[in-house]
Amino acid sequence: AGISQLIAPVAGYASDRTTHAMGRRMPYILGGNALLLVSIGALYVARTLLWGYVYCAVLLIAITALNIAYTGSASPLRTDSDRPAQCMKDIRKPGLQAWCQTRYQQNKWVHAPASWAA
């Protein structure tokens, strides 16, 4: 089951960067829970038919699905507060300066260059 714990950082990294119509977290929560539900049914079948190795494999899948669903519901690993530093670093890229200024004007960030003050 320790191997299944390695999926949490990967799922967290992916969910922090997901842009989906349902939001950043919901696809992982729903997908993990759907996979978990199917895995629980497969666990029952494997136990009933005494398929030991299949049971162990499905148990690993079920634990991994549970970790994905839990990670999807956790808070982000990367916050928006990391973005101002990235803007300041990449300010010369076309279009990024306008994006950074827009975010600043929407009061999303506390710190901004003095040249952006209105």
C-alpha positions in Angstrom: 0.0 0.0 0.0 3.0 2.3 0.4 3.4 2.5 -3.4 -0.1 3.9 -3.7 1.0 6.8 -1.4 3.3 8.0 -4.2 0.3 9.0 -6.3 -0.7 11.8 -3.9 2.0 14.3 -4.9 1.4 13.6 -8.5 -2.4 14.0 -8.2 -1.9 17.2 -6.1 0.5 18.7 -8.7 -2.0 17.8 -11.5 -5.0 19.1 -9.7 -3.3 22.4 -8.9 -2.8 23.0 -12.6 -6.1 21.7 -13.9 -8.4 24.0 -15.8 -11.8 22.3 -16.2 -15.3 23.5 -16.4 -16.1 21.8 -13.1 -13.1 23.4 -11.4 -9.7 22.3 -10.4 -10.6 19.7 -7.8 -13.9 18.2 -8.8 -12.7 16.0 -11.7 -10.2 14.3 -9.3 -12.8 13.9 -6.5 -15.4 12.4 -8.9 -12.9 10.3 -10.8 -11.2 8.9 -7.7 -14.6 8.1 -6.1 -15.9 6.4 -9.3 -12.7 4.3 -9.6 -13.0 3.5 -5.8 -16.6 2.4 -6.3 -15.8 0.1 -9.2 -12.8 -1.3 -7.2 -15.0 -2.1 -4.2 -17.2 -4.1 -6.5 -14.2 -5.9 -8.0 -12.9 -6.6 -4.5 -16.2 -8.4 -3.7 -16.0 -10.5 -6.8 -12.4 -11.4 -6.3 -13.0 -12.4 -2.7 -16.0 -14.5 -3.6 -14.2 -16.3 -6.4 -11.0 -16.7 -4.2 -8.8 -14.9 -6.7 -6.0 -13.9 -4.2 -3.7 -12.1 -6.6 -6.5 -10.3 -8.4 -7.8 -9.2 -4.9 -4.4 -7.7 -4.0 -4.1 -5.9 -7.4 -7.6 -4.5 -7.1 -6.9 -3.5 -3.5 -3.9 -1.5 -4.7 -6.1 0.2 -7.3 -8.8 1.0 -4.6 -6.3 2.5 -2.3 -4.8 4.6 -5.1 -8.2 5.8 -6.1 -8.9 6.8 -2.5 -5.7 8.8 -2.4 -6.6 10.5 -5.7 -10.0 11.5 -4.3 -8.6 12.7 -1.0 -5.8 14.7 -2.7 -8.3 16.3 -5.0 -10.2 17.6 -2.0 -7.1 18.9 -0.2 -5.9 22.5 -0.4 -3.6 23.5 -3.2 0.1 22.8 -3.1 0.8 26.0 -5.1 -1.0 29.2 -4.1 -1.7 32.3 -6.2 0.8 34.1 -4.0 3.6 32.4 -6.0 2.4 34.2 -9.2 3.6 37.7 -8.5 7.2 36.5 -8.2 6.8 34.7 -11.5 5.3 37.8 -13.1 8.3 39.9 -11.9 10.7 37.3 -13.3 8.9 36.9 -16.7 7.7 40.5 -17.1 9.3 40.9 -20.5 7.3 38.2 -22.1 4.6 39.5 -24.5 1.2 39.7 -22.9 2.3 38.7 -19.4 2.8 42.2 -18.2 -0.8 43.1 -19.0 -2.0 39.9 -17.3 0.0 40.7 -14.2 -1.3 44.3 -14.1 -4.9 43.0 -14.5 -4.5 40.6 -11.6 -3.0 43.4 -9.5 -5.8 45.8 -10.3 -8.3 43.1 -9.2 -6.7 43.3 -5.8 -5.5 39.7 -6.0 -2.0 40.6 -4.8 -0.7 42.8 -2.1 2.7 43.7 -3.6 3.3 45.1 -7.0 5.9 47.3 -8.7 5.7 51.1 -8.0 5.3 51.7 -11.8 1.9 49.9 -11.6 0.4 52.3 -9.1 -2.5 54.2 -10.4 
